[in-house]
């Protein structure tokens, strides 16, 4: 009977407890491993997405929270992005971010000074808003009536975020980045916005390479900018082959510490104010100290600060309120 019953059960095609079936340890292990694998893949996918979002957020905000105005600031500025076509860089259309100060829209008859802000390398202009918090800081200081409202202008001074241009007029015909800023961007901003179209109402500043570029461009164009600022910049041009080639004269002409003596008199006559800082940990600290001594020697209005934080975003972020205050003060004294 038992033999006949077993034969009958096999002949009907159904899985029995003695076969390899759902209720058996063998298949349970197979199913368990498949489920575990699926869960592991899902966790990996979630983890990879999390890592991507973290890295993307870190690249954009450098580990800080996204900037926003505190609740007590009731009047806020706004940013917009335009393009400026520049013959100086081969007719390229370059991105320029513009931050219009609080009250710009509600005071249509008012004109404003302009603060041009130069990014470093590698870098993008939006870092000045997102990490340095330039717009939020201006909103706060304007609300406290500590600075005069200014239009903030942040041009993109390269072909991509990793290409170093030094904000200089390079050896190649389509790489006149100094002219792009000092001529084409300035003219475009004065034509499009309610600026005070005078060098006495312009500030030029920047961080790292942008700080070097600000001093270098300002010395090459006496009177076009009343205030020049360098945040952790350097005063000796980096000898970059793609920018300066092997042209020693061009390299010297783009080195502020050697070029200053040629323009000290017109810089002094135009009451240019130079505000800059560095930290003792910065590799360019000695250059900045020597430049401060030169400015003293030539009786040029200046202020040199020694700050903490090194050559990094912490220093630039923490010191931007002081930079904006110095810009406003420098314009008033002119």
C-alpha positions, 0 to 999 in steps of 0.5 A: 500500500505504501509503495502504491501510494508513493507511486501515485503521488509522484505520478500526479505531478505535485511536489511532495514534502519529500521532494525539493519543494518550498517547504524543504531546506534546500529551496529555502536557502536558494530563496533566502540567498536571492532575497538577500542579494536583492536587498544588498543591491537595493542598499548599494543603490541607495548608498550610491545615491546617498554618496552622490548627493553628499558629494554633489552637495559638498561640491556646491556648498563645501559642507555648509548648509544652503544659504538663506536669509534669517527671518529678521531680514525683510527686504532681500536681494535677488540673483539672475544669470546673464551672458556677456559676449566678449571679443576678448575671448574669441566671441564666447558668451560667458556666464555672469551672475548678478545679485541685485541688492535689497530695494533695487526693484522698489527704488527705480530711480536709484543708481548703485555702485558695483562690486565685481567678485572673481572666483578662484581656480578650480571654480565657478562664480556661483560659489560666491553666492552659495558658499561665501554667502555674498548675497545673504551677507549683503542682505543682512548688512543692508538691513542693519544699515551698515553698508550701502547697497551694491550690485554684486557681479560674478563673471565666469572667467574660464572655459571650464571650472578646471582651466586656469586663466589667472584672469590675465591676458594670455599669450593666445589670441582668444584668452584676454580674460583681463580685457573680458572683465575690465572692458566687456563685463563692465560695459555690459553691466553699466548698459543693462543695470542702474549702476553709477557708471564711474570708476569711483563707484566700482569695487573689484575683489576675489578669492585665491586666484581671483584675489590675485586677478583683482589686484593685477587688473586693478593695477593695469587699469588705474581709476577704473576701480576705486577699491581693490580686494584680495582674499588669500591671493598672491602677488607673484604671477604663477608661471603657467605655460598655457597662460604666459608662455615663455614670455618673461616680460608678460610674466613680470607685467602680470606680477603685482609686486614688481609692477606696482612701482610703475603705477604707484603715482596714478593709483595714489592720485585716484585714491585707490584703496587696497584691502587684502588679507592672508593667513600665516598658514597660507603659502603666499603669506610672505608675498602679501606681507611684502606687498603691504610694505610696498604699499606703505612705501608708496603711500597708497591707501591700504589695509592688510589683515592677518586672518585665521583659517588658512587658504580655504572656504572657511576663511573666505566665508568668515571674512566676507562681511569684513570684505563688504564693509571694507568695500563700502567704506573704501567707496565713501572715503574716495 
